[in-house]
């Protein structure tokens, strides 16, 4: 295990922001833009709204790529491979080899992680990509914690410069934030209604109870991701938000829910949202739609079966007496829609770790269906495009076992070839293809209405 020896430790520096009016999101974008002027490297901005914390991982110090049969670890352009025997334990153990002070890993879990768990075939796609950063910054309520490697000492002065230039950046973004792409919410609507109809028929034939089907919408212009993050965050109220570039994939999103949260005491939480109505600028219409949502048999049934499955999944990895529903069928506002929301909790059994909890709950029931195996098979069969990161997770993972995984919905993607969004809806026996199509249009507005594009 020479690969993990001679790891550096972070130096720390704290900037007190108690006397400042600090816009965390603008500050985060300012820091990342300054970093990227000097380093062409991966980064993640991750907002954990529950902790009131915005954290930034800048540059790869150690990279981890996870496949069904191997784990690749890269440091200083050197790679070592480890064979996978039992994935959950192998992920846990590979991070136990990292002897650094209070590291935090950032990264993504693709939908292929679910396919690897449920489909009876060899999955050749990458399941997860994580990295421990060279620079780890936490923007909190009254302070900025800067953690950095020896060769990155200049980061402190860079952050201080960013603090002093916040007002200037805000004005620049406001002036330049005018470009909007023409909405293309009806892309592939006939295809979508067709696969919804097929799913309804399969549900009536008892192949599964509920499935989430999605469609891909390609965009014609390239996105300015950090500007889109700032613009979108003004108009969304997400459970988590993120903006990142990992290798050649850029992502910005406003997640309505978490797949799993695990704290240092091995208590695990999950947060299913299912049941949707539009959210407009008219309060009276919103109230009417909320009342309608709470009385709609189709929406209530869809939500109830989602909570039931989440409960059963927690029981697989948690002490049975510890599993409980701590919030049930509240209505939460998320951008251009409002959802029925519940929250469940359990204590992980001694023989399991946080990765067992993720595997038990992944993918989110609200992004796959019930039962999961049959629904993942249906998604693989009915949808014409691979999901990639969509309906997977963006996550942070700490040395103390804390794991936080945001569900990847209301998200835009871009690689070297294309720019796209993806949107879906939950299909049950009482579904109507026209209504499900309309729901996807309502949802996609949360991300597509606020994107900022790069001018030609």
Buried (B, 14 or more C-beta within 10 A) or exposed (E): EEBBEEBEEBBEBEBEBEEEEBBBBBBBBBBBEBBBEEBEBBBBBBBBBEEEBBBBBBBBBBBBBBBBEEBBBBBEEEEEEBEBEEBBBBBBBBBEEBEBEEBBBBBBBBBBBBBBBBBEEEBEBBBBBBBBBBBBBBBBEEBBBBBBBEEBEEBBEBBBEBBEBBEEBBEEBEEEBEBBBEEBBEBBBEEBBEBBBBBBEBBEEEBBBBBBBBBBBEBEBBBBBBBBBBBBBEEBBBBBBBBBBBEEBBBBBBBBBBBBBBBEEBBBBBBBBBBBBBBBEEEEEBEEBBEEBBEBEBBBBBBBBBBBBBBBBBBBBBEEEBBEBEEEBEBBBBBBBBBBBBBBBBBBBEEBBBBBBBBBBBBBBBBBBBBBBBBBBBBBEBBEEEBBBBBBBBBBBBBEBBBBBBBBBBBBBBEEEEBBBBBBBBBBBBBBBEEBBBBBBBBBBBBBBBBBBEEE
